[in-house]
Amino acid sequence: MADLPERFLSVMQEILGDEYDSFLSEFDDRRHFGLRVNTSKITKEEFERIAPFHLTPIPWVDNGYFYEKDDNPARHPFYAAGLYYLQEPSAMTPASRLKVSPGERVLDLCAAPGGKATALAASLQGEGLMVANDINTARARALLRNMELFGIRNSFVTNEPPHVLAEKFPEFFDRIMVDAPCSGEGMFRKNPMVVEAWEEKGPEYFSALQKDIVLHAADMLKPGGTMFYSTCTFSPLENESTITWLLQERPEMEVIPMEDYEGFSQGLTSYGDMIFDPACAMTRRIWPHHMSGEGHFLALLQKKTDLFQESASSDIQEDFVTIFPEKIEFQDISDKKAAKKAKKAAKKAGKGQGKTKNKAGKNPANASREEKEILEDFLSLLKGKLAEVIDLAHVEVRGDKVYYVPMAGLESREVHFLRNGVYLGDLKKNRFEPSQPFALALSKDTFSAVLDFKEDDERLQAYMRGETLTVDDIVAEKEEQGESTKNGWYLVTVEGYPLGFGKLAGTLLKNKYPVGWRKNA
């Protein structure tokens, strides 16, 4: 058993009473490993059919599975195709209880590295808006990577403190996730280093952060909307105490029942000399000695109203123009060089106006005729529903980079973001080079030029290492079926699911898998 702080053990003993010994014994037991299926790309049934892992359904999460440590799913091509997210089983619970529907506006306020944001975005099925935010720039980049891996097309990845977003989005979101920064007591067994961090910054430090965060989150929630608050810690100070604070400071908020499970435990209504709001009895706790998970606190809340009649699928762009009528574009900071250049241009543009404006990208309609033709030529390879969704009307060119921006009405002041929509690729001289995020947003059913591999094909590992592949067998098979195999860009897929792009020259596939995405030998 890990060396656990005496103060932590004392609190657990007081909360658990007769269950304390069972709780402690769980720290000596084996860890539980879980993955959550990306249902925006693949159904559970299809995943069960093709996955070569030892899977057992997680009973309280519809699309979650336990797997064995020896399965090593992080090394499999299916992981690189974004078919699942590796996540601790109890941590899957919050997103499964927020009940997001296609067309809604959803915010994950403390989203990095993306476990809950990817789950919520998958539930949107490409419809509506997913705002995923993290205050830490490095963590926000990891968040962006996971959103790209999942092929999310309608995401807006921001990098702001909660109070800034609250100023820009008052009562705007239908659903909000607050998986708050916490002392991480539920992670002590998974990562002993968390114990050291707990001793430096314990529950008192995080409780103050959480109380500030939940108020800003509540202010961004639409009347009638729901918000989920969760932590991976056991401390009442960070859980029931935070909820009690929220209910006192925002009386329009109320705790409501969530989808229950037999292994959940009721939230506390008191601890020591602290008395919590009686509604905390409707919150839930996951204890590792009751369930096959490390531990979590769960609270589902709603903003009261008698007037909430607006459809969740209302026109998002119109709402943005109503709230933010000025056409001030967001600044993309995913490219450091571009960010520096944009900042300089913004300062110059703002001189003498009393405010700074961000530099807008140009619509392809204003691009050169040659650039427009190059883009149209590549986009002509799209087919099916995606061909209707990604068109020049929703494409923006910033420098030499091209983006699909589905939410063209997202205007605001000085909101830093890493991505709005999908980074499609780069305009080079006389050509267009598609990006890895674009590849992951596609499939064999939405792109005309595809080279598909079986999941156990050894060439896939070579592809993910960046090597050139010989694909004479695949080319021959396509020609036998009467399909064209002309040279050019091809989407590389595993069992029909995208991995990246390659450029075919005869029977050789020149590898275009990005260096930053490659796996070591």
PEBELMO-V760078 format. One record per backbone hydrogen bond with DSSP energy under -0.5 kcal/mol. CO is the residue of the C=O (numbers start at 1). NH is the residue of the N-H. Records with the same first field share a line. If there is no record, write none. Layout:
CO: NH / NH
This chain:
2: 4
5: 9
6: 10
7: 11
8: 12
9: 13
10: 14
11: 15
12: 16
13: 17
16: 19
17: 20
19: 23
20: 24
21: 25
22: 26
23: 27
24: 27
25: 28
26: 29
33: 67
34: 87
35: 65
36: 85
37: 39
38: 41 / 42
43: 47
44: 48
45: 49
46: 50
47: 51
53: 55
56: 66
57: 59
58: 61
61: 64
63: 37
64: 58
65: 35
66: 56
67: 33
68: 71 / 72
69: 72
72: 75
73: 76
76: 79 / 80
77: 81
78: 83
79: 82
83: 38
85: 36 / 87
88: 91 / 92
89: 92
90: 93
92: 96
93: 97
94: 97 / 98
95: 99
101: 104
104: 106 / 129
105: 174 / 175
106: 131
107: 109 / 177
108: 111 / 133
111: 114
114: 118
115: 119
116: 120
117: 121
118: 122
119: 123
120: 124
121: 124 / 125 / 126
122: 125
124: 127
127: 103
129: 106 / 131
130: 132 / 156
131: 108 / 133
132: 158
133: 111
135: 137
136: 140
137: 141
138: 142
139: 143
140: 144
141: 145
142: 146
143: 147
144: 148
145: 149
146: 150
147: 152
148: 151
154: 130
155: 421
156: 132 / 158
157: 418 / 419
158: 134
161: 164 / 165
162: 166
163: 167
164: 168
165: 169
169: 172
173: 222
174: 226
175: 107
176: 178 / 228
177: 109
178: 180 / 230
184: 187
185: 188
187: 191
191: 194
192: 195 / 196
193: 197
194: 198
195: 199
196: 200
197: 201
202: 205 / 206
203: 207
204: 208
205: 209
206: 210
207: 211
208: 212
209: 213
210: 214
211: 215
212: 216
213: 217
214: 218
215: 219
216: 220
217: 220 / 221
218: 221
219: 171
220: 172 / 173
222: 225
225: 303
226: 176
227: 301
228: 178
229: 299
230: 180
231: 297
232: 186
235: 238 / 239
236: 241
239: 243
240: 244
241: 245
242: 246
243: 247
244: 248
245: 249
246: 250
250: 253
252: 304
254: 302
261: 264
265: 285
269: 276
271: 274
274: 271
277: 280
278: 281
279: 282
280: 283
283: 267
284: 298
285: 265 / 287
286: 296
287: 290 / 291
291: 293
296: 286
297: 231
298: 284
299: 229
300: 256
301: 227
302: 254 / 304
303: 224
307: 309
311: 314
314: 316
315: 319
316: 320
317: 321
318: 322
319: 323
320: 324
326: 328
327: 329
328: 412
330: 332
331: 333 / 417
334: 336
335: 339
336: 340
337: 341
338: 342
339: 343
340: 344
341: 345
342: 346
343: 347
344: 348
345: 349
346: 350 / 357
347: 351
348: 351
350: 353 / 354 / 355
358: 329
362: 397
363: 366
364: 367
368: 372
369: 373
370: 374
371: 375
372: 376
373: 377
374: 378
375: 379
376: 380
378: 381
379: 382
381: 448
383: 386
384: 387 / 388
385: 388 / 389
386: 390
389: 391
391: 394
392: 395
394: 405
395: 364
396: 398 / 403
397: 362 / 399
398: 401
400: 427
401: 398
402: 424 / 425
403: 396 / 405
404: 406 / 422
406: 408
407: 410
409: 411
412: 414
414: 416
415: 331
416: 159
417: 333
419: 157
422: 404 / 424
423: 438
424: 435
425: 402
426: 428 / 433
428: 430 / 431
431: 428
432: 434
433: 426
435: 439
436: 440
437: 441
438: 441
439: 442
443: 446 / 447
446: 383
448: 450
449: 491
450: 452
451: 493
453: 495
454: 457
457: 460
458: 461 / 462
459: 463
460: 464
461: 465
462: 465 / 467
463: 466
464: 519
469: 471 / 509
471: 475
472: 476
473: 477
474: 478
475: 479
476: 480
477: 481
478: 483
479: 482
488: 504
490: 492 / 502
491: 451 / 493
492: 499 / 500
493: 453 / 495
494: 497
496: 444
497: 494
500: 492
501: 512
502: 490 / 504
503: 510
504: 488
505: 507 / 508
507: 471
508: 505 / 510
509: 469
510: 503
514: 517 / 518
515: 518
